[in-house]
């Protein structure tokens, strides 16, 4: 995605390491490929729009114990 869209790459590299990690973890944490594809599309749109973190997500389960319950369910 970054190679195909220089604007996205610029916005992506402007994010902090932690913010990029949040987007990646949110995207790959979906169990179904169809959901991961939708999340990649949303990541593309929202990062281009200036959004810095994924919304309505409890966070990376490998960083936050409180988020683990949503992944383990």
Rosetta blueprint (number, residue, H / E / L):
1 X L
2 X L
3 X L
4 X L
5 X L
6 X H
7 X H
8 X H
9 X H
10 X H
11 X H
12 X H
13 X H
14 X H
15 X L
16 X L
17 X H
18 X H
19 X H
20 X H
21 X H
22 X H
23 X H
24 X H
25 X H
26 X H
27 X H
28 X H
29 X L
30 X L
31 X L
32 X L
33 X H
34 X H
35 X H
36 X H
37 X H
38 X H
39 X H
40 X H
41 X H
42 X H
43 X H
44 X H
45 X H
46 X H
47 X H
48 X H
49 X L
50 X L
51 X L
52 X L
53 X L
54 X L
55 X L
56 X L
57 X L
58 X L
59 X L
60 X L
61 X L
62 X L
63 X L
64 X L
65 X H
66 X H
67 X H
68 X H
69 X H
70 X H
71 X H
72 X H
73 X L
